[in-house]
Amino acid sequence: MSWASTVIVLVGKETASRPWVTWEIEKAQQLGKRIVGVYEHGGSENNVPEALEKYADAIVKWNADSIVSAVEGENTFQNTAGDQRAPVHAATTSRC
């Protein structure tokens, strides 16, 4: 993870209940990485992990344009239908 500029978290059916996912999200935050959540294709019923809600720079649906925009720095928050939603936090990720 240390070499990556962005960490992508796939939000699947059981992602929110996996402790190692929380650890990875928190580690990415500690390392100052951009964190992007991506709902799995058709994952409209999936719960977002609490740590992802807290630290994500973007959370988007499974769509190439949305994912690329989020990775490239657009702070986009979408609900599972792909509609815009307000971000949960106003934190910024520092860049060197």
C-alpha positions in Angstrom: 0.0 0.0 0.0 2.9 2.4 0.6 3.6 2.9 -3.1 0.0 3.5 -4.1 -1.5 7.0 -4.3 -5.0 5.8 -4.1 -6.7 2.9 -2.3 -9.8 1.5 -3.8 -12.3 -0.3 -1.5 -14.8 -2.6 -3.3 -18.1 -2.4 -1.4 -19.6 -5.9 -1.6 -22.3 -7.7 0.4 -20.1 -8.4 3.4 -17.5 -5.7 3.2 -18.9 -3.7 6.1 -18.6 -6.7 8.4 -15.0 -7.5 7.6 -12.5 -6.3 10.2 -9.5 -6.5 7.9 -11.3 -4.0 5.5 -11.6 -1.6 8.4 -7.9 -2.0 9.1 -6.9 -1.4 5.4 -9.1 1.8 5.3 -7.6 3.1 8.6 -4.1 2.3 7.4 -4.7 4.1 4.1 -5.9 7.1 6.1 -2.8 7.0 8.3 -0.6 6.9 5.2 -2.4 9.9 3.7 -3.7 8.0 0.7 -6.7 9.0 -1.3 -9.5 6.5 -0.5 -12.2 5.6 -3.1 -15.1 3.3 -2.4 -16.7 1.6 -5.3 -20.0 -0.3 -5.0 -19.8 -3.7 -6.7 -21.9 -4.0 -9.8 -25.5 -4.4 -8.8 -24.6 -3.8 -5.2 -27.4 -1.5 -4.3 -28.2 -3.3 -1.0 -24.6 -3.2 0.2 -23.7 -1.4 3.4 -20.7 0.9 3.4 -18.1 0.2 6.1 -18.1 2.8 8.9 -14.4 3.6 8.3 -15.1 4.2 4.6 -17.9 6.6 5.4 -15.6 8.4 7.8 -12.4 8.6 5.6 -13.4 8.2 1.9 -12.5 10.9 -0.5 -15.1 9.5 -2.9 -17.7 6.7 -3.0 -19.0 5.9 -6.5 -21.1 3.3 -8.3 -19.6 0.6 -10.6 -19.1 2.7 -13.7 -15.8 3.3 -15.5 -16.3 7.1 -15.8 -17.2 7.4 -12.1 -14.3 5.3 -10.9 -11.7 7.1 -13.1 -13.0 10.5 -12.0 -12.8 9.5 -8.4 -9.3 8.1 -8.7 -8.1 11.2 -10.5 -9.2 13.5 -7.7 -12.9 14.4 -8.1 -14.6 14.2 -4.7 -17.7 12.4 -5.7 -20.2 10.8 -3.4 -23.0 8.7 -4.9 -25.7 6.6 -3.4 -26.2 3.1 -4.7 -28.5 4.3 -7.5 -25.6 6.6 -8.7 -27.3 9.8 -7.6 -25.1 12.4 -5.9 -25.1 12.5 -2.1 -23.4 14.8 0.4 -20.0 13.7 1.7 -20.0 12.4 5.3 -16.9 14.4 6.2 -14.9 17.4 4.9 -11.4 15.9 5.4 -8.8 16.5 2.7 -5.9 14.2 1.7 -2.6 16.0 1.7 -0.3 15.8 -1.4 3.4 16.3 -1.6 
